[in-house]
Amino acid sequence: MITLTNRQARQFTLRKQGLLGTYRFEGKQGALEYVRQAGCIQFDPVDVCGRNSELVLQSRVKGFTKGMLYALLYEDRGLVDYPDKNLSIWPVEDWPCFARYRRAAREGGRRFEGLDALEEQAVSWLREHGPASSDSLPIEGEVYWHSHIHWSGNWGGKSNAARAALEQLYSTGELIIHHKKGARKFYDLAEKYLPRTLLEAPDPFPDDAAHQRWRVLRRIGAVGLMWNRPSDAWLNIPGLKAEQRKDAFAHLLEEEKLSEIRVEGMRDMLYCLTADLPLLEEVRSGQVPGGKRCELLAPLDCLLWDRRLIRELFGFDYTWEIYTPQPKRKYGFYVLPLLYGNSFAGRVEAVAGEGGRYLLVKHIWLEEGVRRTKAFDAALERCLRRFAAFNGCSRTVWPQE
């Protein structure tokens, strides 16, 4: 067992995330490397000052632009859109690991009369004409159908027939998202873009328990430090209840893929990937290169997947208030956590205004005890200047303006 101070635990988590000191990830290749490390990053279509997946990468990847993620998804095909922790983006090499969900979607689709005929029509049209959205695919009518895109099974009912066919084929892996225009998805046959060896690769996991262990290990690696408690970090790992989670932790410890971490002042044991111990030792020895960075984090950032853990470890209480009725909001509709060094300094509400001509910084709320030093103000200004450029804005409008 390794014992860390609270400061060391925070430093390790942030260094693992690429959020502390010198940038660990740079350019398009760095963006790909980070997603591979995290396993998946969450996608959300809301775009106030960048979409969630883009916001995750801009805070970690030096020189990141939105076009880099688009290229990795729809030109290089190094990443794919597919559910994991809700709607997500993950490395294409993990395709075989989700074979059981594609099988489940195929089996579930057989329950809906007429869906197979719609699928045949869609595949035939796409093979001849290429990418299509639900608006451009010439299949008319409606069908009663349940989507398998959300494995939690949280919606279904009457649906546009073209949309039902495309989303069913997407969930079974016969289609992938070819590209997007805004929030509109265009689909095409996966066989046109993914290697046959990948599409035909067998499921690497012999049973559900082995698959759950892989998912648990992956999620711990995405956060950096995790505990064996109920958490949003385990969302959409089917069948993973308390007993299965405890079994997964026990197996992973026995296999020495996980290491136990005791943090001074915390009651619960934390765990990190054994593969991350060299990085942990760098932090323990004080080898954190670079000065203090100031970064804006995404609302669904990997670091924030367990907000209770963030409260205990960092003393920062964050709620994404996008679904909170306006009168009950404490801060705002789309507010981003503000990180400075190894602590959360506050939160920022910013909007890319007038077609991207400027970034409007509507509010900055600092945490209690945060001092406005020259160093902090300079780091914050650099952060917001980078953030404006990331959003294609030529200037920043501050609250006092």
Secondary structure, DSSP 8 states (H G I E B T S, - for coil): -EEE-HHHHHHHHHHHHT-SSS-SEEHHHHHHHHHHHHS-EE-----SSS-HHHHHHHTTEET--HHHHHHHHHTS-SEEEEESSSEEEEEGGGGGGGHHHHHHHHHHHTTSTTHHHHHHHHHHHHHHH--B-TTTS---SEEEEE-SSSTT---EEEEEHHHHHHHHHHHTTSEEEEEEETTEEEEEEGGGTS-HHHHT---S-SSHHHHHHHHHHHHHHHHSSEESS--GGGTT-TT--HHHHHHHHHHHHHTTSEEEEEETT-SS-EEEEGGGHHHHHHHHTT---S---EEE--TT-GGGSSHHHHHHHH------GGGS-GGG-SS-SSEEEEEETTEEEEEEEEEEEGGGTEEEEEEEEE-TT----HHHHHHHHHHHHHHHHHTT-SEEE-TT-
